[in-house]
Amino acid sequence: MAEGLSAMARTGRHAAHVTAATAAGFYPALHLLDRPVAGIYALFTPIAFGILSPLPGAGRERAATVLRAVPAAAVLVVLGTVLAVGTWPAVAGMLAVGFALAFGSACGPRIAGAAPGLQLFYILACFPPYEPGTLPQRLVGLAVGGAFLALAEAVLFPDAPEPPYRTRIADALDLAARAASGVVRGEGPDPGTAARLGAAGRELRLSRLPAGARPTGAGRTDRALAQAGAATRRLLDQLALLAGHAPAPGDTASAELLRGIAASCAETAAALRRGRRRRAGRVLAGPQLLEELVADFLKSRAGAPAPRAVLVRRSTVLTAAVSAVTVRTAASLALGGRERLYGLPREQFWYAAEGPARLTAVRIRGNLTRRSVVFQNALRTALGLALARLVAGSLDLSHGFWVLLAVLTLGRTTAGATWSAVRAAAAGTLAGAFAAGLLIVGAGGSSAVYAALLVPMMLVAFTLGPLGGPAWGQGLFTLVVATAFAQIAPVTWRLAEARLVDVLTGSAIGLLCGLLAWPAGARAEIRYAMSGLLRAAAPLVRATATAVTEGAGSGKGGAGENGTVRSGAGRSTAADGSPSPGVRLTLHRLRIAEAAYAQYRTEPAPDATEAARDWLAVLDHGSRTLVGAYWLPRTDGMPGLPPEARRWAREAAEEVAAATVRAAGFLPDGVRVRPAPLPPEVAERVPAPLLAPLTDVEVWLRALARDLEAGSPPEPGDQPARYTTASHSSASADLA
C-alpha cells in the first residue's frame, strides 16, 4: 500500500513537471504570439522527454539530460524537415534514424532513456506539409519546451536523489570489512553473518536499481563501477563461506591477509562515499599494501606443509583477497584515478587506458551481430517505424505521425507482449476517441473551453497513464491531443476518428513486425547466448589448468618487480600483452549473454522448466572462468610435480570442461558434476610449495561445478538450485 502511494506520488510530481513545462511554452506561443508551429513543438517537447522517454536520475539529473539532448533533437528536426520533401526520402531517413537511436541504447542508460523522445522529433518533422520556412519556429518551440522542462525538473517539486550505486558498494564493503575482522577474531561459525553478507550481495544486483541508474554504459566509469559491484558480490560470497566455518587455529598468515582485506574494504568504502577525486593520480592511498600482503601470503604458503582443510581455507582467503584487490582497483578507476596496475592482470582492466571513443566503438562492434538482442530490437524498431511512415505517407492519413507514435510506444520485444499491449491500447483509444468526440461536439468551436481543460487533462493523463498501462495511457492521451489540436485549428468529431484509425494502423504495423522479426524476444536468444558462452568457456577451463601445472606458453608469470602477484601470460594474454583469443571470445560471449539476460528479465515468464533454470549461474560460470584465467597461472608451471598430480589436474579440468559442453546443450535432466578431489595419497607426494597452487585449482574447479549445477533445471523432486555467487563482472546486465 505504502509502496503504491509512493509510486503515485512520484508519478504525480513528474506529471506536474511535464504539465507545467507544456503550459508555459504552448499557451504563449499559440495564444499570445500566434505561432502554432512553435506551439506544437513546445507542446510535444516536454511530452517527448518527460513522458515518452524514461530519463534516469532525480530532477536535476533529468534536467541536465534534457539540456544535453536538445541539440541532438534540433539536428533531427532539421533532418526531418528537409526529408519531408517526399515519402521515400522520409522513409529512408526514418529507417536510418530509427536504427541509430534504438541501437544507441547499447551505449548507456542515458542514451537509452532519451532515444524514444528523440525519435519523436524526427517523426514530427518528416511529415507533410513540406515547409522549410517553418524551421525557425520548430527550433524555437523545441528550445522553449526543453528549457521549461529542464527548469521544472530542477526546481518544481524536486525528487529526492536516489543513492548512487557506488554508495551501495560502499555499504557492502563496510559489512565485508566487519565480517573479515570477525573471522580474524576467531568468532567461530556465524550463520547470521553469512546471511547478512548474502543479503548485501543481493542488494548489489542491478535489478535493485532503477533501469536508468544502472552502470551499464560503455564508458570507463560505468565499466569500472559494474566491475567493482560484481567483485564486491564475489567478495561477500567468499567471506560468507569463511564465516560459516570454524577458523583454523594458528593460521597467522590467513589472519594477516584478512586484516589487509578488512582495511582495504574500509578504505575503498570511504573513497566511494567521498566521490570523485580532486587531484590527478591514484584515488586510494596505500597502493600496494594488499598486493604485498598477497605476495607475502603466497610465500608463506610455499613453506611448511599444512593439512588439506587448512589449505582449502587459505585458498578461499586468497580468493577473497583477489576480489578485494579487484574492487579497490575498479573503484579507483571509477572515481577518476589513473591506476597503475601493480602486479594485476591488465586484461582484467583492459578498459583502464582506453578513451571514450574507443570504448564506445568496442561496445557497438560487439553488438553488431544478429544474435545481439540490442541489434534485433533496433532493427525491429527501425523497420516498424519506416513501414509506418510509408503507409501513413502513401495513404495520406490525417495526423499520420500518430501511426508512428503508436508503433514506437506499443512495440514490445515479444509478439505476445506486443499483442497484449495492442489489445489494451485499442480498447483505450476507442474509449478515448468516443469521449473526445463527445467533448468536441459539446464544446463546439469554443477555444476557451479547450484551453481551460488542457492543463487538468494533462495532469490526469500523465499521472494515471503510466500507472494504468496502455489502455489508460492511449485513452487519456487521445483526450489530451484532442483538447490541444482543437485550440490550433477548428476541429470536428472526425479528429477523434482520425486518432482511432491512426492508432489502430500503427498497432497493426507494430504487431506485424513483432510477428515477423524475432517474435520470441530474448527467450529464444538466451539459450543460444548462454550455450555460446559455455562452449567458449570450456576450452579456457582446460587451458587454465594446463597453464598452472605445465606453464605451457607462459614465460611471464611469477612475481612483479615489488614482489606483487601478477597473472601468468600463458593462457590469458598473447605475446603482445593483449588478451588471448580464448579470453576475448569468452568475454565477448559473456557480454552478449548478459544483454540477452537483461532483456529476458523484462519479458513474461516462460514455461516452468525454463523458469526453474538459473541463468545467472551460467553467467557466473563464464565470469568465474575468466577470473581463474586471469589469476591462477601465477608461475611458469610446476617443475617437480608428480605425474599422477598432473594427471589428476588434467582429468579434473577435463571433467568440468566436458560438463560445461554438456550444459551448453541444456539437457532436460541438467548437469550433475562432481570433479574428483585430489587423492590424499597423491597429495602426500606433492612438494609443499606446489600443493597450495594445486589446491587453488581444485577449489576453482569445484566452484565452476557448483555454477553448472545451479544453472541446470532441478531433477524431479528436487528443489531448484540457487547458487547466488556474485561472480560475473557485468557491463550491461547482472539483473537477477
C-alpha positions in Angstrom: 0.0 0.0 0.0 2.7 2.5 1.0 4.8 1.5 -2.0 1.8 2.1 -4.3 1.2 5.5 -2.8 4.8 6.4 -3.1 4.8 5.4 -6.8 1.7 7.5 -7.4 3.3 10.5 -5.7 6.4 10.2 -7.9 4.3 9.9 -11.0 2.2 12.8 -9.9 5.2 15.0 -9.4 6.6 14.1 -12.7 3.2 14.8 -14.4 3.3 18.2 -12.7 6.7 18.9 -14.2 5.6 18.0 -17.7 2.3 19.8 -17.5 3.9 23.0 -16.2 6.5 23.0 -18.9 4.0 22.3 -21.6 1.6 25.0 -20.5 4.5 27.5 -20.1 5.5 27.1 -23.7 2.3 26.1 -25.5 -0.1 28.8 -24.3 2.1 31.9 -25.0 3.2 30.6 -28.4 -0.3 29.9 -29.6 -2.5 32.5 -27.9 -0.1 35.4 -27.4 2.3 35.2 -30.4 0.1 33.3 -32.8 2.8 30.8 -33.7 1.0 27.5 -33.9 4.1 25.6 -35.3 6.2 26.8 -32.4 3.3 25.9 -30.1 3.1 22.3 -31.4 6.8 21.8 -30.7 6.6 23.5 -27.3 3.8 21.1 -26.6 5.5 17.9 -27.7 9.0 18.6 -26.4 8.1 18.1 -22.7 5.9 15.1 -23.6 8.8 13.5 -25.6 11.4 14.0 -22.9 9.1 13.8 -19.9 6.6 11.0 -20.8 7.8 9.1 -23.8 11.5 8.9 -22.5 12.2 7.3 -19.2 15.1 9.6 -18.3 17.2 8.3 -15.5 18.1 10.1 -12.2 16.4 12.6 -10.0 15.2 16.1 -11.0 18.5 17.8 -11.6 20.0 14.8 -13.4 17.0 14.6 -15.7 17.2 18.3 -16.3 20.8 18.0 -17.4 19.9 15.1 -19.7 17.2 17.2 -21.3 19.5 20.1 -22.0 22.1 17.8 -23.5 19.5 16.1 -25.7 18.0 19.3 -27.1 20.9 19.9 -29.6 20.5 16.3 -30.9 16.7 16.9 -31.1 17.4 20.0 -33.2 19.5 18.1 -35.6 16.7 15.5 -36.1 14.2 18.3 -36.6 16.3 19.8 -39.3 16.8 16.4 -40.9 13.1 15.6 -40.8 12.2 19.0 -42.2 14.5 18.5 -45.2 13.4 14.9 -45.9 9.7 15.7 -45.7 10.1 16.7 -49.4 8.8 13.2 -50.3 7.6 10.0 -48.8 10.6 7.9 -49.9 13.3 10.3 -48.6 11.3 10.5 -45.3 11.1 6.7 -45.1 14.8 6.2 -45.7 15.6 8.8 -43.1 13.2 7.1 -40.6 14.9 3.8 -41.2 18.4 5.2 -40.5 17.4 7.4 -37.6 15.2 4.7 -36.0 18.0 2.1 -36.1 20.7 4.5 -34.9 18.8 5.8 -31.9 17.5 2.3 -30.9 20.9 0.7 -31.3 22.5 3.6 -29.3 20.8 2.1 -26.2 23.8 -0.2 -26.0 26.0 2.7 -25.1 24.4 3.6 -21.8 21.2 4.2 -19.8 21.0 8.0 -20.6 21.1 7.4 -24.3 18.6 4.6 -24.0 16.3 6.8 -21.9 16.4 9.7 -24.3 16.1 7.6 -27.5 12.3 7.3 -27.7 11.8 11.0 -27.2 14.4 11.8 -29.9 12.6 9.5 -32.3 9.6 11.7 -31.9 11.3 14.9 -33.2 12.2 13.3 -36.5 8.7 11.8 -36.7 7.1 15.2 -36.2 9.3 17.0 -38.7 9.3 14.4 -41.5 5.5 14.6 -42.2 3.9 16.9 -44.8 3.4 19.7 -45.4 6.9 20.3 -46.7 7.5 23.7 -45.2 11.2 24.5 -44.7 10.3 28.1 -43.9 8.7 26.9 -40.6 12.1 25.5 -39.4 12.9 28.5 -37.2 9.5 28.2 -35.4 10.1 24.5 -34.9 13.5 25.0 -33.4 12.3 27.9 -31.2 9.4 25.7 -29.9 11.9 22.9 -29.2 14.2 25.1 -27.3 11.5 26.7 -25.3 9.9 23.4 -24.4 13.2 21.8 -23.5 14.2 24.8 -21.3 10.9 24.9 -19.4 11.0 21.1 -18.8 14.6 21.3 -17.5 13.6 24.2 -15.2 10.5 22.3 -13.9 12.5 19.2 -13.3 15.2 21.1 -11.4 13.0 23.4 -9.2 9.4 22.2 -9.1 8.7 19.5 -6.5 12.2 18.1 -6.9 12.6 14.3 -6.4 14.9 13.1 -3.7 18.0 11.8 -5.4 18.5 8.1 -5.5 21.6 6.8 -3.7 24.2 6.2 -6.3 25.4 2.7 -7.0 28.8 3.5 -5.5 27.1 4.2 -2.2 25.6 0.7 -2.2 29.0 -0.8 -3.0 30.4 1.3 0.0 27.8 -0.1 2.3 28.5 -3.6 1.3 32.3 -3.1 1.7 31.8 -1.8 5.2 29.9 -5.0 6.0 32.7 -7.0 4.3 35.3 -5.2 6.5 33.4 -6.1 9.7 33.0 -9.7 8.5 36.7 -10.1 7.7 37.6 -8.7 11.1 35.2 -11.1 12.8 36.8 -14.1 11.0 40.2 -12.9 12.2 39.0 -12.7 15.8 38.0 -16.4 15.5 34.4 -15.9 16.4 33.5 -19.3 15.0 30.8 -20.2 12.6 28.2 -17.4 12.3 25.2 -18.2 10.1 23.8 -14.7 10.9 26.9 -13.0 9.4 26.7 -15.3 6.4 23.1 -14.4 5.8 23.8 -10.7 6.1 26.6 -11.0 3.6 24.3 -12.8 1.2 21.6 -10.2 1.6 24.1 -7.4 0.9 25.2 -9.2 -2.2 21.7 -9.3 -3.5 21.3 -5.6 -2.9 24.2 -5.0 -5.4 22.3 -6.7 -8.2 21.4 -4.1 -10.8 17.8 -5.2 -10.7 17.6 -3.4 -7.4 18.3 -0.1 -9.1 16.1 1.9 -11.5 16.9 0.9 -15.0 18.5 4.3 -15.9 20.7 4.3 -12.8 22.5 1.0 -13.6 26.2 1.3 -14.5 25.7 -0.3 -17.9 27.3 2.4 -20.1 30.2 2.0 -22.5 32.4 4.5 -20.7 35.2 3.7 -18.3 33.3 4.9 -15.2 30.3 2.7 -15.7 32.5 -0.3 -16.7 34.6 0.2 -13.5 31.5 0.5 -11.3 30.0 -2.6 -12.8 33.2 -4.5 -12.2 33.5 -3.2 -8.7 30.0 -4.2 -7.8 30.4 -7.7 -9.2 33.7 -8.2 -7.5 32.1 -6.9 -4.2 29.4 -9.5 -4.6 32.0 -12.2 -5.1 33.9 -11.0 -2.1 30.8 -11.1 0.1 30.1 -14.7 -1.0 33.7 -15.8 -0.2 33.6 -14.1 3.2 30.2 -15.8 3.8 32.0 -19.2 3.2 34.7 -18.2 5.7 32.2 -17.0 8.3 30.2 -20.3 8.1 33.2 -22.4 9.1 35.4 -22.6 12.2 38.7 -20.8 11.8 42.0 -22.8 11.7 44.0 -22.2 14.9 47.5 -20.8 14.4 46.9 -19.8 10.8 48.6 -16.4 11.3 49.2 -15.9 7.5 45.5 -16.1 6.8 44.7 -13.8 9.7 47.2 -11.2 8.5 45.7 -11.3 4.9 42.2 -11.0 6.3 43.2 -7.9 8.2 44.5 -6.4 5.0 41.2 -7.3 3.3 39.3 -5.5 6.1 41.5 -2.4 5.8 41.3 -2.3 2.0 37.5 -2.7 2.1 37.1 0.1 4.7 39.4 2.4 2.7 37.6 1.7 -0.5 34.2 2.3 1.0 35.4 5.7 2.4 36.7 6.7 -1.0 33.5 5.7 -2.8 31.4 7.8 -0.3 33.7 10.9 -0.9 33.0 10.7 -4.6 35.3 11.7 -7.4 38.9 12.6 -7.0 40.1 16.1 -6.5 43.6 15.8 -8.0 45.2 13.6 -10.5 46.8 10.2 -9.7 45.6 7.4 -7.6 42.4 7.9 -5.6 43.2 5.4 -2.9 46.1 5.5 -0.6 48.4 2.6 0.2 48.6 1.5 -3.4 50.5 -1.7 -2.9 49.6 -2.8 0.6 47.1 -5.5 -0.2 49.1 -6.8 -3.1 52.2 -7.0 -0.9 50.2 -8.9 1.7 49.1 -11.3 -1.0 52.7 -11.8 -2.2 53.8 -12.5 1.4 50.8 -14.9 1.8 51.9 -16.8 -1.2 55.4 -17.1 0.1 54.2 -18.3 3.4 52.0 -21.0 1.8 55.1 -22.3 0.0 56.8 -23.1 3.3 55.9 -25.7 5.8 53.2 -28.2 4.8 49.7 -27.8 6.2 46.6 -30.1 6.5 44.3 -30.2 3.5 41.5 -28.4 5.3 43.8 -25.5 6.1 45.0 -25.3 2.5 41.4 -25.2 1.3 40.6 -22.4 3.8 43.7 -20.5 2.7 42.7 -20.8 -0.9 39.4 -19.3 -0.1 41.1 -16.4 1.8 43.4 -15.9 -1.2 40.4 -15.7 -3.5 38.7 -13.2 -1.2 41.9 -11.1 -1.3 41.9 -11.2 -5.1 38.4 -10.0 -5.1 39.3 -7.2 -2.7 42.2 -6.1 -4.9 39.8 -6.1 -7.9 37.3 -4.0 -6.0 39.8 -1.4 -4.9 41.3 -1.1 -8.4 38.0 -0.8 -10.1 36.7 1.7 -7.6 39.8 3.9 -8.1 39.2 3.8 -11.8 35.5 4.6 -11.4 36.4 7.6 -9.3 38.7 9.0 -12.0 42.1 7.7 -10.8 44.8 6.8 -13.2 45.5 3.4 -11.7 48.9 1.8 -12.2 48.1 -1.9 -12.3 50.8 -3.1 -10.0 51.1 -6.8 -10.5 47.5 -7.0 -11.6 46.3 -8.9 -14.8 45.9 -6.0 -17.2 43.5 -7.9 -19.4 41.0 -7.8 -16.4 41.1 -4.0 -16.5 41.6 -3.7 -20.3 39.4 -0.6 -20.4 41.6 1.5 -18.0 43.8 3.1 -20.6 41.1 3.4 -23.4 39.4 6.6 -24.3 35.6 7.1 -24.6 35.5 6.8 -28.3 37.4 3.5 -28.3 35.2 2.1 -25.5 32.1 3.1 -27.4 33.4 1.6 -30.6 34.1 -1.7 -28.7 30.5 -1.8 -27.4 29.0 -1.0 -30.8 31.1 -3.5 -32.6 30.4 -6.2 -30.0 26.6 -5.8 -30.6 26.8 -5.7 -34.4 25.7 -9.3 -34.7 22.3 -10.7 -35.4 22.5 -12.7 -32.2 22.6 -9.5 -30.1 19.2 -8.6 -28.7 20.2 -4.9 -28.9 20.7 -5.3 -32.7 17.4 -7.2 -33.0 15.4 -4.6 -31.1 17.0 -1.8 -33.1 16.3 -3.4 -36.5 12.7 -4.3 -35.5 12.1 -0.8 -34.3 13.6 0.8 -37.4 11.7 -1.4 -39.8 8.4 -0.8 -38.0 8.8 2.9 -38.0 9.9 3.0 -41.6 6.9 0.8 -42.7 4.6 3.0 -40.7 6.0 6.1 -42.4 5.5 4.5 -45.8 1.9 3.5 -45.0 1.0 6.9 -43.5 2.5 8.8 -46.4 1.1 6.5 -49.1 -2.4 6.6 -47.7 -2.2 10.3 -46.8 -3.5 9.7 -43.3 -4.6 12.7 -41.4 -2.2 13.3 -38.5 -0.1 10.4 -39.8 2.6 10.9 -37.2 0.2 9.2 -34.7 0.7 6.0 -36.7 4.5 6.1 -36.0 3.9 7.1 -32.4 1.7 4.0 -31.9 4.5 1.8 -33.3 7.0 3.5 -31.0 5.0 3.2 -27.8 3.3 -0.1 -28.3 6.1 -2.2 -29.6 7.5 -4.9 -27.3 10.3 -7.4 -27.6 8.0 -10.4 -28.0 4.9 -10.9 -30.2 2.8 -12.0 -27.3 3.6 -8.9 -25.2 3.0 -6.7 -28.3 -0.4 -8.3 -28.9 -1.3 -7.7 -25.2 -0.3 -4.0 -25.4 -2.1 -3.6 -28.8 -5.3 -5.0 -27.4 -5.3 -2.8 -24.4 -4.3 0.3 -26.4 -7.0 -0.4 -29.0 -9.7 -0.6 -26.3 -8.3 2.5 -24.5 -8.1 4.5 -27.8 -11.7 3.6 -28.7 -12.9 4.8 -25.3 -10.8 7.9 -25.5 -11.9 8.7 -29.1 -15.6 8.3 -28.0 -15.0 10.7 -25.1 -13.1 13.1 -27.3 -15.9 13.1 -29.9 -18.4 13.9 -27.2 -16.2 16.7 -25.9 -15.8 18.2 -29.4 -19.5 18.0 -30.1 -20.3 19.6 -26.8 -17.7 22.4 -26.8 -18.0 23.2 -30.5 -15.6 25.8 -31.6 -15.0 27.4 -28.2 -11.3 27.6 -27.9 -11.5 28.9 -24.3 -13.1 25.6 -23.2 -10.3 23.6 -24.6 -7.7 25.9 -23.2 -9.2 25.6 -19.7 -9.4 21.8 -20.0 -5.9 21.1 -21.3 -4.0 21.5 -18.1 -6.2 19.4 -15.8 -6.4 16.9 -18.7 -2.7 16.6 -18.9 -2.3 16.2 -15.2 -4.7 13.3 -15.1 -3.4 11.7 -18.2 0.3 11.9 -17.3 -0.4 10.6 -13.8 -2.8 7.8 -14.5 -1.5 6.8 -17.9 1.9 5.5 -16.7 0.3 3.7 -13.7 -2.7 2.2 -15.6 -0.9 0.7 -18.6 -1.5 1.1 -22.4 -5.3 1.3 -22.2 -5.3 4.2 -19.8 -2.3 5.8 -21.5 -3.7 5.7 -25.0 -7.3 6.7 -23.9 -6.3 9.7 -21.9 -3.6 10.8 -24.4 -6.4 10.8 -27.0 -8.2 13.4 -24.9 -5.1 15.4 -24.5 -4.3 15.7 -28.2 -8.0 16.5 -28.9 -8.0 19.4 -26.5 -4.6 20.6 -27.7 -5.3 20.4 -31.5 -8.8 22.0 -31.0 -7.0 25.1 -30.0 -4.7 25.2 -33.0 -7.4 24.9 -35.7 -11.2 24.3 -35.8 -11.9 20.6 -35.4 -14.9 18.2 -35.7 -15.6 14.9 -34.2 -13.6 13.4 -37.1 -10.4 14.3 -35.3 -11.2 11.6 -32.8 -11.9 9.2 -35.7 -8.6 10.0 -37.3 -6.8 9.4 -34.0 -8.5 6.0 -33.7 -7.7 5.0 -37.3 -4.0 6.1 -36.9 -3.5 4.2 -33.6 -5.1 1.0 -35.0 -3.0 1.3 -38.1 0.2 1.7 -36.1 -0.8 -1.1 -33.8 -1.3 -3.4 -36.8 2.1 -2.5 -38.2 3.8 -3.0 -34.8 2.1 -6.3 -34.3 3.2 -7.4 -37.8 6.8 -6.5 -37.1 6.6 -8.3 -33.8 5.3 -11.5 -35.5 7.9 -11.4 -38.3 11.1 -10.2 -36.6 12.3 -12.3 -33.6 8.8 -12.9 -32.2 10.1 -14.8 -29.2 12.4 -12.0 -28.0 15.1 -12.9 -25.5 13.5 -16.2 -24.7 14.8 -17.6 -27.9 18.2 -15.9 -27.9 19.1 -16.5 -24.3 19.5 -20.3 -24.9 21.8 -19.6 -27.8 23.7 -16.9 -26.0 24.2 -19.0 -22.9 25.2 -22.0 -25.0 27.8 -19.9 -26.8 29.2 -18.7 -23.5 29.5 -22.2 -22.1 31.1 -23.5 -25.3 33.7 -20.7 -25.3 34.4 -21.2 -21.6 35.1 -24.9 -21.8 38.4 -24.7 -23.6 39.5 -21.9 -21.3 39.0 -24.2 -18.3 41.3 -26.8 -19.8 43.9 -24.1 -20.8 43.9 -22.5 -17.4 44.5 -25.8 -15.6 47.3 -26.6 -18.1 48.9 -23.2 -17.7 49.0 -23.7 -13.9 50.5 -27.2 -13.9 52.5 -27.1 -17.2 53.2 -23.4 -17.7 52.7 -24.0 -21.5 53.2 -20.8 -23.4 53.8 -18.9 -20.3 57.1 -17.2 -19.6 55.8 -14.0 -18.0 54.4 -15.4 -14.8 55.6 -15.1 -11.3 56.1 -12.1 -9.1 56.3 -8.4 -10.2 59.2 -6.0 -9.5 58.0 -5.3 -6.0 57.1 -8.9 -5.1 53.5 -8.4 -6.0 51.4 -11.0 -7.8 50.8 -11.0 -11.5 48.9 -13.3 -13.8 50.8 -15.6 -16.0 50.5 -14.6 -19.6 50.5 -18.1 -20.9 46.8 -18.5 -21.4 45.1 -15.2 -20.6 47.3 -13.0 -22.7 49.0 -13.1 -26.0 52.7 -12.3 -26.7 52.0 -8.6 -27.0 50.1 -8.5 -23.7 46.7 -8.3 -25.2 44.0 -10.8 -24.2 44.4 -14.2 -25.7 41.8 -15.4 -28.4 40.2 -17.7 -25.8 39.8 -14.9 -23.3 38.5 -12.4 -25.9 35.9 -14.9 -27.2 34.7 -15.8 -23.7 34.5 -12.1 -22.8 32.6 -11.3 -26.0 30.1 -14.2 -25.4 29.7 -13.1 -21.8 28.6 -9.6 -23.0 26.1 -10.9 -25.5 24.7 -13.3 -22.9 24.4 -10.6 -20.3 22.4 -8.4 -22.7 20.1 -11.3 -23.5 19.6 -12.0 -19.8 18.9 -8.3 -19.1 16.1 -8.3 -21.7 14.9 -11.8 -20.6 14.2 -10.5 -17.1 11.8 -7.9 -18.6 9.7 -10.4 -20.5 6.8 -12.6 -19.4 8.0 -15.8 -17.6 8.3 -18.9 -19.9 7.3 -22.4 -19.1 8.1 -23.9 -15.7 11.3 -25.7 -16.9 12.8 -22.6 -18.3 11.7 -20.5 -15.2 13.5 -23.0 -13.0 16.8 -22.6 -14.8 19.1 -20.2 -13.1 20.6 -18.3 -16.0 22.5 -16.1 -13.6 24.5 -19.1 -12.5 25.6 -19.7 -16.1 26.8 -16.1 -16.3 28.6 -16.7 -13.0 30.3 -19.7 -14.6 31.6 -17.7 -17.5 32.9 -14.9 -15.3 34.5 -17.3 -12.8 36.2 -19.0 -15.7 37.7 -15.6 -16.8 38.7 -14.7 -13.3 40.6 -18.0 -13.0 42.3 -17.5 -16.3 43.4 -14.0 -15.1 44.7 -15.0 -11.7 45.5 -18.7 -11.4 48.6 -19.1 -13.7 51.0 -17.2 -11.4 54.0 -19.4 -12.2 55.8 -20.9 -15.2 54.4 -24.3 -14.4 55.2 -26.7 -11.6 58.6 -28.4 -12.1 58.7 -31.4 -9.8 55.0 -32.0 -9.8 54.4 -35.8 -9.7 52.9 -37.2 -13.0 49.9 -38.5 -11.1 49.2 -35.0 -9.8 49.4 -33.6 -13.3 47.1 -36.3 -14.5 44.6 -35.5 -11.7 44.6 -31.8 -12.6 44.2 -32.6 -16.3 41.4 -35.1 -15.7 39.5 -32.9 -13.2 39.7 -29.9 -15.6 38.6 -32.1 -18.4 35.6 -33.4 -16.4 34.5 -29.8 -15.7 35.1 -28.7 -19.3 33.1 -31.7 -20.6 30.3 -30.9 -18.2 30.4 -27.3 -19.5 30.0 -28.6 -23.0 27.1 -30.9 -22.0 25.5 -28.0 -20.1 25.6 -26.0 -23.4 23.1 -28.5 -24.8 20.6 -27.7 -21.9 19.6 -31.3 -21.4 16.2 -31.8 -19.7 17.9 -33.6 -16.7 20.5 -30.9 -16.3 24.2 -31.5 -15.5 25.5 -33.1 -12.3 29.3 -32.9 -12.0 31.5 -33.7 -9.0 35.2 -33.3 -10.0 37.3 -35.8 -8.2 39.2 -34.3 -5.3 42.9 -34.6 -5.2 43.6 -38.1 -3.8 45.3 -38.0 -0.4 48.0 -40.4 -1.5 48.8 -38.1 -4.4 48.7 -35.0 -2.2 51.3 -36.6 0.1 53.8 -36.9 -2.8 53.3 -33.3 -4.0 56.0 -30.9 -2.7 54.7 -28.4 -0.2 55.4 -25.3 -2.4 53.2 -26.9 -5.1 50.4 -28.2 -3.1 48.9 -24.8 -2.4 48.5 -23.6 -6.0 47.2 -27.1 -6.9 44.6 -26.6 -4.1 43.7 -23.3 -5.7 42.8 -25.1 -8.9 40.8 -27.7 -7.0 38.7 -25.0 -5.2 38.2 -23.2 -8.5 37.0 -26.3 -10.3 34.6 -27.1 -7.5 33.1 -23.6 -7.8 32.7 -24.0 -11.5 30.9 -27.3 -11.0 28.5 -25.7 -8.5 27.7 -23.0 -11.0 27.0 -25.6 -13.7 24.6 -27.5 -11.4 22.9 -24.3 -10.3 22.3 -23.4 -13.9 20.6 -26.7 -14.6 16.9 -27.4 -14.0 16.2 -29.4 -10.9 15.7 -33.1 -11.1 12.1 -34.3 -10.3 11.5 -34.0 -6.6 14.5 -31.7 -6.1 14.4 -28.1 -5.1 15.7 -25.6 -7.7 19.4 -24.9 -7.1 20.1 -21.3 -6.4 23.8 -20.7 -6.1 24.0 -17.0 -6.0 27.7 -16.4 -6.1 28.4 -12.9 -7.4 30.9 -13.8 -10.0 30.3 -12.0 -13.2 31.8 -8.6 -13.8 28.8 -7.3 -15.8 28.9 -4.2 -18.2 25.2 -4.5 -19.1 23.2 -6.9 -17.1 23.6 -8.6 -13.5 19.7 -8.4 -13.3 18.8 -11.3 -11.1 
